[in-house]
Amino acid sequence: MDLCFSPQEREFRSEVIAFLDEKLTSDLRRQQRLNTSFFSDPDLGLRWHRILFEKGWIAPSWPREYGGAEWTVAQRYIYDIESHRAGAPYLQVQGLRMIGPLIMKFGTDAQKAKYLPKILSGEDYWCQGYSEPNAGSDLSALTTRATPDGDDYIVSGSKIWTTHAHHANRMFALVRTADTPKRQDGISFLLIDMQTPGITVRPIITIDGEHEVNEVFFDDVRVPQAERIGPENGGWECAKYLLEFERGGGFSCGSLRASLERALRLAHAAKARGGAAADPSIFDRLARIRIDLDALEMLELRVMSGLEAGRNPGVASSVMKIRASEIRQSISEAAVDSLGTEALRWYPQRPLKRHAFDTPIDEDAAAAMPIYLSERAHTIFAGATEIQLSIIAKSIFRYGR
Ligand SMILES: Cc1cc2nc3c(=O)[nH]c(=O)nc-3n(C[C@H](O)[C@H](O)[C@H](O)COP(=O)(O)OP(=O)(O)OC[C@H]3O[C@@H](n4cnc5c(N)ncnc54)[C@H](O)[C@@H]3O)c2cc1C
């Protein structure tokens, strides 16, 4: 693998930096600094989404025939690193990185024409309806039922932990359409209009004080059968394809490097004040995290090159998911530790950007604890760490036979 950039790639990098300089206003950067979650509220995320859409850069990995930029792995990597370094807002991934690629692979021509352009433009805002109160890690235990009725299904049941369901106008959901001996064989994949009568969204406020996740209830909700992706009872194949990309379909190293830089800034500022970071072990910890991050970056680059050559991430997606979430948590933990008791100062305003701060360092300090709390979820969502470890173990034993 050649790790040096070509002259064209260096030119592309300059173009990216110039674009970010011009378009990332100080207001957008400030809002992202005070965004304590991995997700952006639509008023921030969609603002940046539309700017990228106008430039034609909103879907770097999508093929051109569907309106994507079809960038090479190197271009995507350069963009990822530079945009996070510049402090660009996070984008909503459920449309661009989850349901979009799934529709491209399994959708009908009519579904592609209906949905892909609106994912690109940001007109449709998607949420993911997989988890249920008794079906999280054990996803195939799901019981939300879709019963055929003429050309429609009647959907009843509930979903939980649905990120941004209160903002979304669309949900992709797994539903039970048959009771089969093997539970996975009775599941279908549906696209649901969130405005349909019978849907109720109820907020869940998490430990960081944010409203991001929700319960969603379906009370005899009518969904056209034309909104099913793939065959009836063939939803599990879609679910698995999507999960593999959810866990390993993009780079984490850009945002992790940005978080690490921020933790370093905080540690240096605390040291200057004679605070907890006067303890040099904080800098040792941050140095070790940087080494872990370098190792993760190499793995991500290898997987991305494979993707470009048409190979799915496979079990490497589990390794990347575990390492990225653990590194993320270790960074926010070091940031909080470097602040000492200062980290306990709690600003209740949500979003945090509603509060006025004097300096970027004050903002970083105020955001440190909510970020630390919010990031505890990273080893749970998109497949809990224990589940990823089981996937890795199974793959080793399979190959070892
Ligand atoms: C912030 C956040 C956002 C989320 N967003 C979404 C979303 O948008 N859409 C959606 O569908 N879901 C979402 N989820 C749900 C998420 O996917 C589930 O929380 C996750 O799959 C775990 O399921 P669970 O919560 O039911 O926990 P459980 O599955 O009950 O797990 C509890 C604990 O037991 C462990 N465990 C479970 N089974 C095993 C096993 N077989 N072996 C070893 N250990 C095991 C787990 O690792 C975990 O530590 C979100 C969750 C969070 C926290």
The ligand as an SDF file (V2000), in Angstrom:
LIG
                    3D

 53 58  0  0  0  0  0  0  0  0999 V2000
  -27.4530    6.6350   22.0640 C   0  0  0  0  0  0  0  0  0  0  0  0
  -28.0820    5.4420   21.4000 C   0  0  0  0  0  0  0  0  0  0  0  0
  -28.6230    5.5890   20.1350 C   0  0  0  0  0  0  0  0  0  0  0  0
  -29.2440    4.5030   19.5140 C   0  0  0  0  0  0  0  0  0  0  0  0
  -29.8430    4.6940   18.2870 N   0  0  0  0  0  0  0  0  0  0  0  0
  -30.5370    3.6780   17.7350 C   0  0  0  0  0  0  0  0  0  0  0  0
  -31.2770    3.8800   16.5230 C   0  0  0  0  0  0  0  0  0  0  0  0
  -31.2740    4.9870   15.9370 O   0  0  0  0  0  0  0  0  0  0  0  0
  -31.9960    2.8610   16.0340 N   0  0  0  0  0  0  0  0  0  0  0  0
  -32.0340    1.6300   16.6280 C   0  0  0  0  0  0  0  0  0  0  0  0
  -32.6940    0.7390   16.0960 O   0  0  0  0  0  0  0  0  0  0  0  0
  -31.3700    1.4120   17.7870 N   0  0  0  0  0  0  0  0  0  0  0  0
  -30.6330    2.3980   18.3520 C   0  0  0  0  0  0  0  0  0  0  0  0
  -29.9720    2.1920   19.5340 N   0  0  0  0  0  0  0  0  0  0  0  0
  -30.1180    0.9100   20.2160 C   0  0  0  0  0  0  0  0  0  0  0  0
  -28.8870    0.0570   20.1870 C   0  0  0  0  0  0  0  0  0  0  0  0
  -28.6940   -0.5230   18.9290 O   0  0  0  0  0  0  0  0  0  0  0  0
  -29.0730   -0.9920   21.2850 C   0  0  0  0  0  0  0  0  0  0  0  0
  -29.0270   -0.3100   22.5300 O   0  0  0  0  0  0  0  0  0  0  0  0
  -28.0150   -2.0620   21.2390 C   0  0  0  0  0  0  0  0  0  0  0  0
  -28.2110   -2.8880   20.1290 O   0  0  0  0  0  0  0  0  0  0  0  0
  -28.0210   -2.9210   22.5280 C   0  0  0  0  0  0  0  0  0  0  0  0
  -29.2780   -3.4440   22.7560 O   0  0  0  0  0  0  0  0  0  0  0  0
  -30.0240   -3.2560   24.1730 P   0  0  0  0  0  0  0  0  0  0  0  0
  -30.0030   -1.8320   24.5370 O   0  0  0  0  0  0  0  0  0  0  0  0
  -31.3370   -3.9380   24.0670 O   0  0  0  0  0  0  0  0  0  0  0  0
  -29.1020   -4.0130   25.2030 O   0  0  0  0  0  0  0  0  0  0  0  0
  -28.9370   -5.6530   25.4240 P   0  0  0  0  0  0  0  0  0  0  0  0
  -28.9550   -6.2480   24.0830 O   0  0  0  0  0  0  0  0  0  0  0  0
  -30.0350   -6.0030   26.3740 O   0  0  0  0  0  0  0  0  0  0  0  0
  -27.5600   -5.6970   26.0580 O   0  0  0  0  0  0  0  0  0  0  0  0
  -27.3090   -5.3970   27.4260 C   0  0  0  0  0  0  0  0  0  0  0  0
  -25.8710   -5.8150   27.7550 C   0  0  0  0  0  0  0  0  0  0  0  0
  -25.7390   -7.2330   27.6160 O   0  0  0  0  0  0  0  0  0  0  0  0
  -24.7000   -7.5560   26.6990 C   0  0  0  0  0  0  0  0  0  0  0  0
  -25.1070   -8.7230   25.8860 N   0  0  0  0  0  0  0  0  0  0  0  0
  -26.2710   -8.8880   25.2330 C   0  0  0  0  0  0  0  0  0  0  0  0
  -26.2630  -10.0770   24.5680 N   0  0  0  0  0  0  0  0  0  0  0  0
  -25.0620  -10.6340   24.7920 C   0  0  0  0  0  0  0  0  0  0  0  0
  -24.4270  -11.8530   24.3670 C   0  0  0  0  0  0  0  0  0  0  0  0
  -25.0710  -12.6950   23.5510 N   0  0  0  0  0  0  0  0  0  0  0  0
  -23.1650  -12.0920   24.7680 N   0  0  0  0  0  0  0  0  0  0  0  0
  -22.5050  -11.2420   25.5870 C   0  0  0  0  0  0  0  0  0  0  0  0
  -23.0550  -10.0690   26.0390 N   0  0  0  0  0  0  0  0  0  0  0  0
  -24.3030   -9.7790   25.6520 C   0  0  0  0  0  0  0  0  0  0  0  0
  -24.5550   -6.3360   25.8120 C   0  0  0  0  0  0  0  0  0  0  0  0
  -23.2650   -6.2500   25.2520 O   0  0  0  0  0  0  0  0  0  0  0  0
  -24.8440   -5.2120   26.7930 C   0  0  0  0  0  0  0  0  0  0  0  0
  -23.6740   -4.9170   27.5250 O   0  0  0  0  0  0  0  0  0  0  0  0
  -29.3130    3.2410   20.1610 C   0  0  0  0  0  0  0  0  0  0  0  0
  -28.7300    3.0940   21.4280 C   0  0  0  0  0  0  0  0  0  0  0  0
  -28.1340    4.1740   22.0520 C   0  0  0  0  0  0  0  0  0  0  0  0
  -27.5450    3.9600   23.4120 C   0  0  0  0  0  0  0  0  0  0  0  0
  1  2  1  0
  2  3  1  0
  2 52  2  0
  3  4  2  0
  4  5  1  0
  4 50  1  0
  5  6  2  0
  6  7  1  0
  6 13  1  0
  7  8  2  0
  7  9  1  0
  9 10  1  0
 10 11  2  0
 10 12  1  0
 12 13  2  0
 13 14  1  0
 14 15  1  0
 14 50  1  0
 15 16  1  0
 16 17  1  0
 16 18  1  0
 18 19  1  0
 18 20  1  0
 20 21  1  0
 20 22  1  0
 22 23  1  0
 23 24  1  0
 24 25  2  0
 24 26  1  0
 24 27  1  0
 27 28  1  0
 28 29  2  0
 28 30  1  0
 28 31  1  0
 31 32  1  0
 32 33  1  0
 33 34  1  0
 33 48  1  0
 34 35  1  0
 35 36  1  0
 35 46  1  0
 36 37  1  0
 36 45  1  0
 37 38  2  0
 38 39  1  0
 39 40  1  0
 39 45  2  0
 40 41  1  0
 40 42  2  0
 42 43  1  0
 43 44  2  0
 44 45  1  0
 46 47  1  0
 46 48  1  0
 48 49  1  0
 50 51  2  0
 51 52  1  0
 52 53  1  0
M  END
$$$$
